[in-house]
Amino acid sequence: MEDSLENATASYVKAIRDTAVYKKYCEQLERLKRNPEQYQKVNEFRRRNFEIQNTAQKDELFDKMDAFEQEFEKFREDPVVDEFLRAELAFCRMMQEVNLYITEAVNFE
């Protein structure tokens, strides 16, 4: 990687780490990890959610997601779990916006 790009990337990473969104995500992740069993369950939730969204056929996605949400409804009521998942979603959305901006700015098709 060119030195100028490497330096800019390091600055970019620092800027991400300095955001309130990233800091909240890290705080919630550490809070969640204090309970290894709960952390493991969240990882299972995330894995299954990813699998459903990436393997289900369009005509069955709604039903599978509905069943999945019902299965984990009680689990999602836990404030630690809910706050972590909300923080994670906010961080993911921020990163998606940044990546979209970069992709558009460099005219990448």
VOLO-891438 format. One record per residue: residue in one letter; z, x, y of N, C-alpha, C in turn. Coordinates in steps of 0.02 Angstrom, whole numbers, plus 50000, padded with zeros to 5 digits. Atoms other than C-alpha are relative to their C-alpha. Last residue first. Layout:
AZXYZXYZXY;...
# end
This chain:
E500235006350029494864904650021500075000149925;F500064999250072495844917650117499814993449968;N500625003450023495504916450303499885001149926;V500454994850023496874929250344499344997149973;A500114995049947497834916850452499525005649980;E500465002749950497614902650326499835005350053;T500645001150033498394912550184499484997450050;I500324993550012499784918850296499314999149971;Y500184997249935500214901350359499635006749992;L500575003849976500174894350183499755002850067;N500584997750039501334908250125499364996350020;V500174993249978502544904550267499385002549962;E500285000449932502534885850233499775006950024;Q500665003050006502784888650046499654999650068;M500454994950026504224900550082499294997449991;M500104995149947505084887550192499505005449977;R500465003049951504814874250059499865004850058;C500685000150029505584885449927499504997150049;F500264993250000507094888950038499295000249972;A500144998249931507364870450073499715007150004;L500605003649979507214866449888499805001850072;E500564996850034508484879849843499344996850021;A500114993649967509704873349972499405003649970;R500275001449932509514855649907499855006550037;L500695002150009509724861549727499684998250067;F500414994450020511294871349774499264997949996;E500084995649942512054856949871499575006149984;D500435003249950511734844849728499885004650060;V500685000250026512464856349596499524997350052;V500214993050004514034860149696499275000449977;P500164997349934514224841849746499755007349998;D499524994649986514114835549566499815003350066;E499485002649956513074819649575500535005250017;R500204998949930511564829049504500524997550050;F499954992949986512424829749333499855001550073;K499284998549994512654810949332500105007350019;E499735003449942510784808349365500745001750012;F499604995249961510204821549241500334996850061;E499604995850044509554809749106500485004550039;Q499465004250028508984797049234500465004249956;E499525001349946507994810249328500584995849976;F499654993749987507154815949166500544999050054;A499534999050056506704798149117500425006350012;D499505005349994505914795249289500535000849945;M499554998049946505024812049282500564994850009;K499614994250022504284807749112500505002250053;D499525002250050503754790449169500445005849976;F499505004349969502944796949328500544997949950;L499544996149958502064811249240500554995750029;E499335000450029501284800549102500535003550043;D499845007050016499594796349182500714999249971;K499905004149939499474813349266500234992949984;Q500645002849976499694822649101500154995450059;A500125007250010501324831949084499324998050028;T500325001350064501274850949069499844992649990;N500584995950013501664857949241499664998749934;Q500485000349946502834844949313499365004049986;I500275006849994503734842449149499454999850052;E500435001550058503924861049118499684993150006;F500624996149994504584864449294499514998349943;N500365003049944505874850549281499325003450008;R500305006250025506394856949110499604996550054;R500514998450049506664874549176499644993749976;R500584997249965507594868749332499425001449952;F500295005349959508774857549232499365002550034;E500335004350048509084871549106499644994250036;N500604996450022509454883449249499614995949949;V500485000449945510654870649322499355003549981;K500265006950001511524869149153499484999050056;Q500455000550057511724888049144499674993149996;Y500594996149982512484888449317499474999649945;Q500375004249953513684874549268499355003550021;E500255005750038514254884449118499564995550043;P500584998150042514384900449220499704994349960;N499915004050061515524892249351499395001449955;R499284999450015515684904849493500184996049937;K499894995050052513784905749485500745001149983;L500195002750065513644889449582500165004949944;R499515005350014514584896149733499884997249930;E499374996650018513534911949730500544995049981;L500114996750064511944901449726500635003549977;Q499965005350052512584890249866499905002949930;E499315002450003512934905249978500094994949944;C499604994850032511244913049937500734997849993;Y500194999650071510324896849977500435005149963;K499685005850033511304894950139499835000049926;K499284998750005510824912550190500364994349966;Y499894995250053508994909250151500755001449990;V500205003150063508944893450256500145004749941;A499455004350021509924901450399499854996849932;T500045007249984508584914650411500624996349975;D499605001849941509054933150414499984992650017;R499284999550016508464936450236500454998150058;I499845005450047506734930050282500755000049985;A500025006249962506654941350435500174994049955;K499385000249960507204956250329500034993450039;V499455001450046505824952550204500664999550038;Y500085006950022504534951750344500584997949954;S499775004049943505164968050418499984992649983;A499274999049998504964976450248500304995850057;T499725003950055503224968850236500765000649998;A500025007049979502764975650407500314995549946;N499495000949948503324992950355500034992750023;E499354999350033502314992050193500574998950050;L499885006350035500804985550289500685000149965;S499895005249949500885000050412500154993249967;D499344999349969501135012550270500144994450051;E500024996249938499625006350173500685000050033;M500005004349941500005000050000500005004550062;
# end
